[in-house]
Amino acid sequence: MLDRASSLLARHDAAAAYDLLVAAEPTRAGDPAFDYLLGIAALDAGHVTRAIFALERAVDARPDDRLARAELGRAYLAAGDVQRAREQLTRARAGDAPPEAAAAIDRVLGVVDRVVPQRGTRVSGYVELGVGYDSNVNSATNQGEFAIPAFGGILFQTTPESRRQGALVGNAAAGAFAELPLSDGWSLLGGANLRHTANRDVHDLDTVLADATAGVRHTAGSQSQTLALQAGSARVGSRRYRDVGGITAQWQSQFNEQLQGSLFGQWSRQDFPEDAGRDNDRSVLGLGLARSFGGGATLVYGSVYLARERTDPAFASFGHRGRGARVGVERRLTGELFLVGEAQFEDRRYGGEEAFFDTVRRDRQQEASAGLRYRVGDRWEFTGQLRYTRAASNVVLYDYVRSTFQLTLHRSFP
């Protein structure tokens, strides 16, 4: 009977395996091999409570059976008991687990930790170094001349400095995150990031980006809510380009071990010290989903959102309403090698007529990236990525194409 049930499970016919085994439960319960198969069949067939009972019997009989513990953790996660799921998965991961089983457990634990952070103070950080090539560091059009409708269609000549410029690019980044529990279910959050990008021979476009976050998180079962204050600043060349401050909120839920969903919203004030007409209040509202397949070997995620930047009515052409969508995939190719890819689309409609062009600006921006990420040890990752951006605009000044290639070495702490 057990061989027959194993064969059915191998053919992904969990319902038939469950029907075969559950009929024998009154006489076979307590046999750890039977309970293990019954637990897997029940879980895969959707009988979560029955699976937990069977797998608990299997673990009680064989406390050192890491595979049974891993399946019990999976069952707890399916039932929404994230804390017990983490406990069983962590115990299953300890010691000499088979490499494929250990990798699968690590992936599930990663999902668990994103949904419900571990209790106790957590501090983490990273440093990153990268080098690459950017075909359009100034996000500029490559048109040598274009007509200006407001001046009767007269042709305007662009200077070489205002056209598309390519350059070798180097960047360095570092960041830290901390979480401090306040009480059962509540914790304080804090984080900061700093990134510097240097462009060879185009140093007036070098950038320095800094941001900081402070907030609270509430966790209950498989759901969590986060509310945080955010602040950031950007410098371009030697100039202070933009200052940002605002608030963000997110609700997240782990519907089952494969599916996670979220709602998010953000409001921020963006100030441009050298171009006050662009100052705006930005708001974003969206929802996201993430789904794993193949026991966690493939992760697919996506989001849709609405955005608005509200400016002073005198500068309505700088404000806009936008909508966008993003989809991405991460696929484990071998034990430590991952294929990553992402695509994004955003449509922006601006609020006033563009000066000199006698039209209301509209942009449609498409972006796609693909790359490989390789884990070099426990804390090191090496990534090679190619990214393509096409910003299509009815105003030639904002119509451009950009391609970048980046090699990045990332080290996480602890």
Steps between C-alpha positions, in 0.01 A plus 500: 500500500779743585675428171173562315447828687857611427446426131180708496675790672786481247237539226355802687172317568476602865121452517526132404790446742301664779190286433716187506676586826223660702294182483780320686562774757303335784732196493828651370517830693816508710718343232734792415547392136121480454437829683766676293340398169149569629609847613648587160198363312254682727690829471530484121134401472389798710423326831727717712376409850519127422854553368611673820370217719674234290831684476501582871472124567788435259723758668413377848602149399818612322623833642810490276302461176579837338287437192194435716573819696531696175161369382349582840635854465341520156168385646514759779572768240201389293287529816627855563700409813820673393683482835464122525591469132825691559583287806458169314680618186792637702535167685475313171774717351744433787766234452579304185190537285527386135610796281177519298287472814710766676463736204123447493471564874710817467265633232192437715669656803576805288130537423409452867747765616364751250147444632570478875843616616673292764462609860789677661705793382622459144775703337612447142694689237672483165773649286504496122745584221416514131637590160332524162407706198209744458410604145307808616610627839306828458172335378504737201371494146745437220325741260744748352221743414125527545222746420350736761129552419469811718753677274339404172681169464848649507771234532694494823852356509599297807852524637705179531487530881120495499476187285531140608832427669642157572759421766667233705335498842617395846289493814530423868220454750446409862203466729375376834168385648393441860186366664432527873203312656276712721247236604340188360415592140644854501849614403695814409671520161789713379721503195732712288668473159773694321593461133758679285521470122796640304502539122834502321553833315146624592558590864239778504243213488648304792233429760480450874174358640422472871182385672382404848189326638350475849171335587302225671382156395211297638487126438211265569515146363568512127423871466708809568448875476780756474491878541819699453639849449748544217750767404752523219730731309664489157801690372602524134857617441563764762134609518228406744240367259202375703383457861219261591301436817184300553316202642437149371257225606474134404275206580636156417352151527632149436189330360675162488853369469517599131296822478566838659306824447540862603335842484722807519467876504742790520490877528807720471603860449767550234695827499741607224725776644610633160166455320215589735239465226551123515424475873213257546297278728530141378254224589504132402243224557542143384478128561744215449507121480781246520466130419755221525503188283688173492557483875646849502733456201315775311359824641271723293390839633315801372327822596270766358479855626361849451716808557450875506736796530309818588683827434416868542228583239736753343731210410235242407711368211739346755229307685353177372272204556651161435422133502738211479562129526803291581565125470810303589631146524780327688593146397754273668707340221743307720574492873649850510416651158180701439344652191331834573282712275262793530276714278322825584265737321385846607265743325515865612260779396613849597278777628571800276621604160873460448675835449609563136342176372126592507401156627430316824784258565441125521769240572492123465803339659592134455784328679630144490796330669653155510801359680668224695573499873751263654541436872866491595486355851243580765514881483644588160311541174624590152251634243520585133200687360392669176227765509318675213281811536281661237330825595260597221374859528307736273748771609836428341700627799375206709517228234803275546649150501740370763690173544717403796717203586606450860723259693441512876662337803276500808593409859233469770545512878490330742 
